[in-house]
Structures are given as C-alpha cells and as structure tokens.
Amino acid sequence: MYTQYQSKGLVFFRIDTKESRETIQKFLEKNHSPLPILLDEKNKVGKLLGVWAHPTSYLVDVKGMVRYRALGSADWTGVEAVSIIDKLLGEKG
C-alpha cells in the first residue's frame, strides 16, 4: 500500500502513543518499517483524536480533516479501502 500510493501523493505516518524512543528503536532494529514513526509519548495526539484502541487508523484529507477511522486491524488493500483512498486522492484542496 505504501509503495503503491506514495507516488500518488498519499502520505503515511505511524504514531506511537505508548512506548519511549528507545523502545521504538529496538523494535525497528528487528522490524524495519519504511513509514516514518512519530512519537506521542505524552499521548496528546492520541487524546485529541480519541484513540482508545490499538491500532487505530485515520485517513485525513488534503484540508487536514479526518474523514475515516478504523479501529483495530484494517485491510487497506481491499476494494472498499482502495476506493476511499482513490476518492480522497482525487479531491482538490
């Protein structure tokens, strides 16, 4: 998904609201991720967005508005998800 949509303008971030920088670095030594990971050690973003389940995924439009939220694991390669992503990418800011 990341490689397919990055060139089309879709930006991906992982936000970690639980662990320290050191814990994330140890995890990444064993589990490489091409996605940037943003640390929210004080859970400010998590509280702002109402994150209470992990993982929680958000799709944010070009205007910065949260348009979709998925609690728990989500199949972002499915027909419905791809359709939503394509629609958001087609919108103008």
Secondary structure, 3 states (H helix, E strand, C coil): CHHHHHCCCCCCCEEECCCCHHHHHHHHHHCCCCCCEEECCCCHHHHHHCCCCCCEEEEECCCCCEEEEEECCCCCCCHHHHHHHHHHHHCCC
